Amino acid sequence: MLKKLLRGVEARAPWLAVGRPLLLRAGFDIKQGYEKTIIGALGEKNDPARELRLRSSLVEHLVAGEKYVRVFKIKSSERAALESWMQSKRAKSNALTDAFPGIAGNQILKNALGTLNSVGYEVFQNGMAAIYTGARAYLERVDVPKSQLKSGASEYEKLFGIRQTLVQTYEAIWLPKSMGVACVCTDFPLTAPKGFSTISQEALKGELQKQLHRIPNPLNLWKAIDGIYNAPGGRAVDYGFTNNEDSVKHHKGRSGTKCLRDDIYDKAGAAAAGDDLSFFKLAMRWKRKRKDLDDEVTDPELLLPGQASFLHAANATLDHAIVRNCYDTDDLNFVLDKILAHV
């Protein structure tokens, strides 16, 4: 089981932002990168307490990490009904759910493609989640080293191939405490195509609809782009905008460590454009020194992926956000709080 847990962390958690601190806090010796750390851990004496700590942290990360998120307003009575429903949920028994919270082998994933299975519910300090797991596949473009070809590669500058990538996904209906919302949080790997989360999003929205006895509509997050950009704190690491010449521009920081709002080029451009600077996309990060994690610093990221065409729409609608680098549900709630302050 330890191997499945470790490979589960590797498959879904960014190494520096989440994977490394998560393994370190569980008590593992950290080496250079995932592969060396995992090999070292598997070669050590079995430690059930350490494995239990890793499992607990990973389960919470499954709800919060690397997600496509839609937010739905709910009444207090609806929340009570959802909590009762969640507490009645049980895990299905099959090869896919048996791997929870790790990942199953590729053959199991191939046999389970397109499915979505309940693994029960979890209660955390700051909310409750109904958790599901599924198997998905997508095509990914990868570079092919010339050395892997027997002959005929010398005349090409660059080679690439298309491969099928199999993913065991973890999806959740998340009820954060004291926010008056329910969130559908579905996996969205960094290299996955745009529509990767659609099947799971619609399936879990259908679950919400059955429990709420109404058609739930996700909150429109469009106005949060300007609100969060102009609010104090955080680092703008990527944004899209139009200026007074009506040209569409994108600006992305290379490392994500600096705030683009403080960039000399950006400050000069914003001053020149004045009120004619209009944002349609924004990615923000916030460094959080967490006392509950012994002063560990987390760095959750929020992307509001609007499109330039939204600026000319009478009723622009952005119904989702992309959330990355969340260590746990506390980071997720922090990001949700930033969104809800402006919608």
C-alpha positions as a printed NumPy array, in Angstrom:
array([[  0.   ,   0.   ,   0.   ],
       [  2.885,   2.389,   0.722],
       [  3.989,   2.242,  -2.913],
       [  0.478,   3.169,  -4.099],
       [  0.386,   6.092,  -1.661],
       [  3.794,   7.405,  -2.69 ],
       [  3.018,   7.065,  -6.386],
       [ -0.325,   8.746,  -5.713],
       [  1.434,  11.793,  -4.273],
       [  3.866,  11.823,  -7.202],
       [  1.057,  11.585,  -9.773],
       [ -0.891,  14.575,  -8.523],
       [  1.071,  16.888,  -6.217],
       [  3.58 ,  19.483,  -7.52 ],
       [  6.902,  18.54 ,  -5.935],
       [  8.074,  21.827,  -4.419],
       [  4.69 ,  23.343,  -3.531],
       [  2.984,  20.237,  -2.141],
       [  4.766,  16.895,  -2.56 ],
       [  7.996,  17.711,  -0.749],
       [  6.426,  19.363,   2.33 ],
       [  3.692,  16.71 ,   2.506],
       [  6.228,  13.854,   2.57 ],
       [  8.503,  15.743,   4.941],
       [  5.702,  16.324,   7.453],
       [  4.711,  12.666,   7.243],
       [  8.243,  11.779,   8.346],
       [  9.962,  10.654,   5.146],
       [ 13.591,  11.426,   4.323],
       [ 13.612,  13.866,   1.421],
       [ 16.056,  13.393,  -1.428],
       [ 16.363,  15.102,  -4.811],
       [ 12.955,  14.842,  -6.457],
       [ 10.195,  12.256,  -6.32 ],
       [ 11.971,   9.244,  -7.785],
       [ 14.923,   9.187,  -5.386],
       [ 12.687,   9.983,  -2.405],
       [ 10.262,   7.163,  -3.251],
       [ 13.024,   4.619,  -3.872],
       [ 14.572,   5.549,  -0.532],
       [ 11.255,   5.296,   1.315],
       [ 10.445,   1.872,  -0.138],
       [ 13.849,   0.6  ,   0.947],
       [ 13.327,   1.579,   4.583],
       [ 11.808,  -0.426,   7.43 ],
       [  8.002,  -0.404,   7.501],
       [  6.595,   2.401,   9.676],
       [  2.772,   2.129,  10.068],
       [  2.468,   5.469,  11.905],
       [  4.313,   7.295,   9.155],
       [  2.205,   5.608,   6.479],
       [ -0.971,   6.622,   8.319],
       [  0.17 ,  10.262,   8.434],
       [  0.874,  10.173,   4.705],
       [ -2.532,   8.644,   3.969],
       [ -4.333,  11.279,   6.037],
       [ -2.541,  14.165,   4.316],
       [ -3.044,  12.668,   0.862],
       [ -6.791,  12.13 ,   1.39 ],
       [ -7.212,  15.813,   2.221],
       [ -5.076,  16.865,  -0.733],
       [ -7.316,  14.801,  -3.043],
       [-10.157,  17.223,  -2.312],
       [ -8.125,  20.401,  -2.812],
       [ -5.244,  19.789,  -5.171],
       [ -4.998,  20.636,  -8.884],
       [ -8.702,  21.252,  -9.418],
       [-11.244,  22.648, -11.834],
       [-13.732,  24.285,  -9.465],
       [-17.304,  25.467,  -9.831],
       [-19.012,  27.174,  -6.894],
       [-22.737,  26.91 ,  -6.12 ],
       [-24.672,  29.046,  -3.634],
       [-26.737,  26.993,  -1.157],
       [-29.113,  27.739,   1.724],
       [-28.427,  26.553,   5.28 ],
       [-31.261,  24.016,   4.979],
       [-29.721,  22.685,   1.758],
       [-26.358,  22.367,   3.444],
       [-27.9  ,  20.276,   6.216],
       [-29.478,  18.007,   3.599],
       [-26.17 ,  17.642,   1.754],
       [-24.32 ,  16.806,   4.971],
       [-26.879,  14.104,   5.787],
       [-26.579,  12.676,   2.273],
       [-22.777,  12.665,   2.432],
       [-22.792,  10.804,   5.735],
       [-24.862,   8.06 ,   4.128],
       [-22.369,   7.491,   1.315],
       [-20.235,   4.351,   1.254],
       [-17.341,   3.3  ,  -0.929],
       [-17.993,   1.016,  -3.872],
       [-15.858,  -2.101,  -3.867],
       [-13.786,  -2.576,  -7.001],
       [-10.183,  -2.515,  -8.182],
       [-10.246,   1.254,  -8.656],
       [-11.598,   2.168,  -5.219],
       [ -9.296,  -0.395,  -3.576],
       [ -6.376,   1.88 ,  -4.555],
       [ -7.812,   4.862,  -2.633],
       [ -6.161,   7.258,  -1.85 ],
       [ -3.31 ,   6.086,  -4.099],
       [ -3.391,   5.081,  -7.751],
       [ -4.13 ,   1.755,  -9.414],
       [ -2.065,   0.144, -12.159],
       [ -2.508,   1.023, -15.828],
       [ -4.422,  -2.151, -16.715],
       [ -7.003,  -1.43 , -14.013],
       [ -7.308,   2.144, -15.292],
       [ -7.804,   0.942, -18.881],
       [-10.586,  -1.408, -17.774],
       [-12.297,   1.351, -15.782],
       [-12.134,   4.227, -18.284],
       [-15.12 ,   6.575, -18.079],
       [-16.359,   5.313, -14.718],
       [-16.97 ,   7.368, -11.567],
       [-17.107,   5.554,  -8.23 ],
       [-17.9  ,   6.72 ,  -4.716],
       [-15.183,   6.229,  -2.112],
       [-17.392,   7.566,   0.679],
       [-17.054,  10.828,   2.563],
       [-14.475,  12.594,   4.725],
       [-14.86 ,  15.173,   7.474],
       [-12.074,  17.703,   7.938],
       [-11.578,  20.557,  10.384],
       [-12.931,  23.097,   7.908],
       [-15.509,  21.183,   5.912],
       [-16.907,  17.919,   4.586],
       [-16.47 ,  16.188,   1.235],
       [-18.088,  13.415,  -0.772],
       [-15.212,  11.868,  -2.723],
       [-15.264,   9.947,  -5.984],
       [-12.628,   8.295,  -8.113],
       [-12.59 ,   7.607, -11.829],
       [-10.335,   6.668, -14.713],
       [ -9.679,   9.063, -17.58 ],
       [ -7.357,   9.158, -20.585],
       [ -6.101,  11.938, -22.805],
       [ -3.573,  12.332, -25.597],
       [ -0.389,  14.146, -24.698],
       [  2.358,  15.449, -26.955],
       [  5.825,  14.439, -25.731],
       [  9.319,  15.093, -27.058],
       [ 11.135,  12.045, -28.424],
       [ 14.944,  11.98 , -28.047],
       [ 16.725,  11.189, -31.317],
       [ 18.665,   8.488, -29.5  ],
       [ 15.476,   6.429, -29.173],
       [ 15.181,   6.043, -32.951],
       [ 17.258,   3.476, -34.782],
       [ 17.951,   5.611, -37.848],
       [ 16.741,   8.488, -39.978],
       [ 16.468,  11.028, -37.162],
       [ 19.51 ,  13.168, -37.925],
       [ 17.72 ,  15.31 , -40.512],
       [ 15.106,  16.482, -37.986],
       [ 15.603,  19.36 , -35.569],
       [ 12.921,  18.188, -33.149],
       [ 10.875,  15.011, -32.792],
       [  7.7  ,  14.424, -30.85 ],
       [  5.121,  11.73 , -30.374],
       [  1.51 ,  11.503, -29.213],
       [  0.877,   9.122, -26.325],
       [ -2.15 ,   8.163, -24.296],
       [ -1.903,   9.272, -20.67 ],
       [ -3.986,   7.352, -18.139],
       [ -5.1  ,   9.121, -14.972],
       [ -6.879,   7.961, -11.848],
       [ -8.882,  11.014, -10.917],
       [-10.267,  12.061,  -7.572],
       [-13.273,  14.356,  -7.585],
       [-15.209,  15.905,  -4.715],
       [-18.307,  17.786,  -3.721],
       [-16.834,  20.076,  -1.081],
       [-18.828,  21.821,   1.651],
       [-16.576,  24.433,   3.266],
       [-17.617,  25.607,   6.705],
       [-19.46 ,  28.921,   7.068],
       [-19.331,  29.989,   3.408],
       [-22.833,  29.174,   2.183],
       [-21.564,  27.35 ,  -0.892],
       [-21.023,  23.873,  -2.286],
       [-18.104,  23.33 ,  -4.645],
       [-17.611,  20.734,  -7.35 ],
       [-13.857,  20.105,  -7.444],
       [-12.612,  17.833, -10.232],
       [ -9.084,  16.856, -11.201],
       [ -7.416,  18.959, -13.874],
       [ -3.821,  17.794, -14.532],
       [ -1.429,  20.457, -15.777],
       [ -0.984,  18.797, -19.194],
       [ -4.639,  17.801, -19.676],
       [ -6.71 ,  19.308, -22.518],
       [ -9.363,  21.942, -21.9  ],
       [-12.383,  19.614, -21.712],
       [-10.768,  17.01 , -19.457],
       [-12.969,  17.785, -16.431],
       [-16.304,  18.067, -18.249],
       [-17.549,  14.5  , -17.658],
       [-16.854,  14.578, -13.923],
       [-18.14 ,  18.142, -13.504],
       [-21.475,  17.305, -15.082],
       [-21.802,  14.03 , -13.167],
       [-21.251,  15.714,  -9.797],
       [-23.469,  18.648, -10.707],
       [-26.125,  16.011, -11.403],
       [-25.582,  14.61 ,  -7.9  ],
       [-26.08 ,  18.1  ,  -6.466],
       [-29.233,  18.566,  -8.505],
       [-30.719,  15.329,  -7.158],
       [-29.999,  16.282,  -3.559],
       [-31.073,  19.934,  -3.857],
       [-34.202,  19.144,  -5.924],
       [-33.4  ,  22.041,  -8.223],
       [-31.021,  22.854, -11.071],
       [-27.957,  24.465,  -9.461],
       [-26.235,  27.244, -11.393],
       [-22.566,  27.982, -10.716],
       [-21.617,  31.449,  -9.521],
       [-20.351,  33.862, -12.158],
       [-16.716,  34.576, -11.228],
       [-16.1  ,  37.171, -13.954],
       [-16.1  ,  40.216, -11.639],
       [-13.577,  38.57 ,  -9.328],
       [-10.814,  39.17 , -11.91 ],
       [-10.748,  42.951, -11.426],
       [-11.566,  42.664,  -7.735],
       [ -8.715,  40.308,  -6.87 ],
       [ -6.203,  42.11 ,  -9.1  ],
       [ -6.919,  45.431,  -7.364],
       [ -7.08 ,  43.989,  -3.856],
       [ -3.961,  44.154,  -1.664],
       [ -1.811,  41.077,  -1.182],
       [ -0.895,  38.156,  -3.356],
       [  1.233,  37.955,  -6.482],
       [ -0.142,  38.342,  -9.987],
       [  1.77 ,  35.662, -11.925],
       [ -0.2  ,  35.602, -15.188],
       [ -2.828,  37.783, -16.786],
       [ -4.458,  38.684, -20.066],
       [ -5.668,  42.171, -20.953],
       [ -6.553,  44.635, -23.67 ],
       [ -5.297,  48.199, -23.779],
       [ -6.475,  51.47 , -25.295],
       [ -5.347,  50.311, -28.737],
       [ -7.669,  47.301, -28.428],
       [ -4.791,  44.83 , -28.765],
       [ -4.925,  41.593, -26.796],
       [ -1.881,  40.877, -24.64 ],
       [ -0.733,  38.177, -22.221],
       [  1.931,  38.523, -19.564],
       [  3.225,  35.568, -17.573],
       [  6.017,  35.507, -15.   ],
       [  8.721,  32.935, -15.696],
       [  9.171,  31.732, -12.134],
       [  5.981,  32.867, -10.427],
       [  7.985,  34.27 ,  -7.516],
       [  7.467,  37.965,  -8.317],
       [  4.293,  40.01 ,  -8.652],
       [  3.705,  41.314, -12.159],
       [  1.896,  44.316, -10.689],
       [  5.335,  45.483,  -9.478],
       [  7.113,  44.809, -12.766],
       [  8.551,  48.041, -14.251],
       [  7.147,  47.239, -17.689],
       [  3.689,  46.529, -16.278],
       [  3.587,  49.592, -14.047],
       [  4.609,  51.853, -16.931],
       [  2.093,  50.244, -19.288],
       [ -0.722,  50.488, -16.753],
       [  0.054,  54.16 , -16.133],
       [ -0.013,  54.88 , -19.864],
       [ -3.229,  52.938, -20.519],
       [ -5.067,  54.245, -17.444],
       [ -8.719,  53.275, -17.348],
       [ -8.425,  51.672, -20.784],
       [ -6.587,  48.654, -19.319],
       [ -9.12 ,  45.802, -19.153],
       [ -8.351,  42.365, -17.714],
       [ -9.973,  39.165, -18.924],
       [ -7.709,  36.516, -17.299],
       [ -5.807,  36.438, -14.019],
       [ -3.65 ,  34.011, -12.062],
       [ -2.723,  34.913,  -8.478],
       [ -0.628,  33.22 ,  -5.802],
       [ -0.503,  33.89 ,  -2.078],
       [  2.294,  32.881,   0.273],
       [  0.777,  31.662,   3.546],
       [  2.812,  31.023,   6.684],
       [  0.779,  28.296,   8.342],
       [  0.956,  28.069,  12.141],
       [ -1.076,  24.855,  11.983],
       [  1.713,  23.362,   9.84 ],
       [  4.558,  24.459,  12.139],
       [  5.142,  27.642,  10.107],
       [  5.319,  25.766,   6.801],
       [  4.748,  28.193,   3.894],
       [  2.165,  27.18 ,   1.317],
       [  1.63 ,  28.936,  -2.01 ],
       [ -1.882,  28.288,  -3.413],
       [ -2.669,  29.535,  -6.911],
       [ -5.96 ,  30.7  ,  -8.407],
       [ -6.515,  31.038, -12.15 ],
       [ -9.621,  32.811, -13.456],
       [ -9.402,  31.852, -17.159],
       [-11.607,  34.386, -18.92 ],
       [-11.356,  35.137, -22.627],
       [-10.804,  38.433, -24.428],
       [-14.234,  38.112, -26.093],
       [-15.836,  38.336, -22.629],
       [-14.909,  42.036, -22.495],
       [-17.402,  42.776, -25.261],
       [-20.213,  40.539, -23.994],
       [-23.312,  42.098, -22.446],
       [-23.472,  39.395, -19.769],
       [-20.   ,  37.86 , -19.548],
       [-20.023,  34.583, -17.626],
       [-17.042,  32.755, -16.171],
       [-18.389,  29.704, -14.368],
       [-15.199,  28.083, -13.089],
       [-11.739,  28.599, -11.66 ],
       [ -8.566,  26.509, -11.78 ],
       [ -6.962,  25.992,  -8.375],
       [ -3.403,  24.679,  -8.06 ],
       [ -0.684,  24.23 ,  -5.436],
       [ -3.167,  23.78 ,  -2.57 ],
       [ -1.588,  21.758,   0.206],
       [ -4.937,  20.983,   1.853],
       [ -8.532,  22.136,   2.268],
       [ -7.421,  25.131,   4.341],
       [ -5.596,  26.454,   1.269],
       [ -8.651,  25.712,  -0.856],
       [-10.929,  27.614,   1.531],
       [ -8.476,  30.509,   1.537],
       [ -8.744,  30.753,  -2.262],
       [-12.539,  30.398,  -2.159],
       [-12.691,  33.244,   0.341],
       [-10.738,  35.45 ,  -2.086],
       [-13.223,  34.637,  -4.848],
       [-16.376,  35.095,  -2.785],
       [-15.276,  38.553,  -1.626],
       [-15.785,  39.798,  -5.198],
       [-18.811,  37.941,  -6.606]])
